[in-house]
Amino acid sequence: MSAQEENTKKEAKELNSDDFEEDSHDVADRQEHTIQNNKASILWFEIIYISIFSVIGVTFRSFIGRLFGGDCDPDSAVKDWLYPLSHRICVTTNGRTEQYGGALFIDLPDNMFGSFIIGLFTGHSSEWPAIPFLTHDHPLQTEQGLHLGIRTALCGSLTTFSSWNSQMVLMMDGTANPYLGSQVVAALFGYVIGLQVSIVSFRAGRTLSAWFQNRNNPYLFDENLIRMESQWRRCNNQCYWLSPVALLLFTFVLIALYIWGDVYWGMSYYRKLWIACLISPLGTITRWKLSILNGKWSKYPWFPLGTWLANFTGSIISAALTAIAYLKLVSGEGGTTALAALSLGFAGSLSTVSTYVKETVELSDKNALYDKKAFVYSYFTILSCCFVGLLVYSPLVRYAA
């Protein structure tokens, strides 16, 4: 073989090698672009689900609060379609009236219900199917955005740490209720009752979850059983868009009904509600992003720093809004409604009892019986939020008037 032929073959190999490297780079670039697009798509789906369930959670919290005691106060009662029933069920009180019993605070039923739901959808193991009353291969079991929406947005917005803390702070201060004065003992019982009842509700939800899983996915509890596929697998592609579209339509209809109630009935309650629904996703998304900090405290990696920050910040905002509303620093019905909407929608959704209780129970279950981590986390959260709430609320209502 001549030297010229050898050079020609060598050049051909180099060209082929260059083409291969270019093709490899193109494939890698396309794959990276596809991954980035998928991440963006997943993020948008998560934000949509969080927004939808935030609206639903705020709706539940508002109406449940009215149902169990909110409408029993003549000054704050909303005389609409729910009033004939709600003004007769006086279980809770807001701490501002002459009625004793503020330890059973207005948001206690909401916190119980939300803690029960997160227990139901969390179960005893992260390896269990996310929705306990469906089979493991149901299309909704793969909807990560839906699961995030239920646990983070629905339960987090349905429960509220900030409003609970603000009522206890208001009762301790006593300025807003000259008839009963300072109710320190009742407020301390309110903290303990609120925590313990929510923990019991969470555990009850987990127990029901286990019952559903045993019924629908028995292979989880019996190693001799084989996981069977069902007909649900066939409709995965067709059902993918069904849940977000249906929930989105439902949310739009819900907000439209509140606006209609505001315009047609002229009730400030419904104006507060639709404004709160629009801003609640901001509080929930902020809390969701703060949860990235959980486990990131190098000195105490077991401490859920993100959840604590969400509850601490929400307590500050709620205490300030409560004081401003009491002092009537914002004039006009529109300003008062906006303050109430901020407290209900943003501060209420920023803070959470359901996740706080879940983390407390998990710290207790994962560690030895004598370990103090769950106790420290749960009561440090209560004491720090109580202290900062008093620090914000009391000087304002006592010295700014």
HELIX and SHEET records of a PDB file:
HELIX    1   1 ALA A    3  LEU A   67  1                                  65    
HELIX    2   2 GLY A   70  CYS A   72  5                                   3    
HELIX    3   3 TYR A   83  SER A   86  1                                   4    
HELIX    4   4 LEU A  108  THR A  122  1                                  15    
HELIX    5   5 PRO A  139  THR A  142  5                                   4    
HELIX    6   6 GLN A  144  LEU A  148  1                                   5    
HELIX    7   7 GLY A  149  LEU A  154  3                                   6    
HELIX    8   8 CYS A  155  LEU A  158  1                                   4    
HELIX    9   9 PHE A  161  ASP A  173  1                                  13    
HELIX   10  10 VAL A  184  ASN A  216  1                                  33    
HELIX   11  11 PRO A  218  LEU A  220  5                                   3    
HELIX   12  12 GLN A  231  CYS A  235  5                                   5    
HELIX   13  13 ASN A  236  CYS A  239  1                                   4    
HELIX   14  14 LEU A  242  TRP A  265  1                                  24    
HELIX   15  15 SER A  268  LEU A  290  1                                  23    
HELIX   16  16 SER A  291  LEU A  293  5                                   3    
HELIX   17  17 LEU A  305  LEU A  327  1                                  23    
HELIX   18  18 GLY A  332  ALA A  341  1                                  10    
HELIX   19  19 LEU A  342  ALA A  347  3                                   6    
HELIX   20  20 GLY A  348  LEU A  350  1                                   3    
HELIX   21  21 SER A  354  LYS A  366  1                                  13    
HELIX   22  22 LYS A  373  TYR A  399  1                                  27    
END                                                                             
